Amino acid sequence: MPQVTGLTRGGSEWIPQFVTDLNQEKCIGCGRCYKVCPRDVLDLVERELEDDDEDDDNMMVMSIANANDCIGCGSCGRVCPKDCYSYEPLAA
């Protein structure tokens, strides 16, 4: 199945990469990705704790709130200091 592509202003082919996952284990909740996202894709939430993580109460991390609003620009991943994001192109 072919990928959805676009063109840059210079005429080069561009393949948008849409956010598919955010690793909350690596996320430090810095908010850089939230600040650069041009859409309402991300939200700051309390980390989902595992049973043995009782000392990390109230740790805030990012989550993907509205994945369907992602435009595939990749800004979130470029500013993430912990490389938390995974992406995939959209298949046509």
C-alpha positions, 0 to 999 in steps of 0.5 A: 500500500503506498504512503501518503506524501506531500511536497515541501515548498522547494518541491521535494517529497515529504513523508509525514511521520505521525506519533504512534507512541510515547514512552512514559517510562522515559518521559521526565515531564519537561513540557518541551513537546507540549510547547512546540506541538501546533495541534492539541495532541499532547496532555500532561497527566499523572504517571501511571504507577506500577505497584513497586513505584510508590515513591514516585507519587504525583510524577507528571508526564506527557500522554497522547491525548488526541492522536488524530489531531497529529499532522506528522510534523515531528516537532515533539520528537525533535525537542524531546531530551529523552527520545520518548516518541515513536512515529509511523507514516500514514498508509494510503 
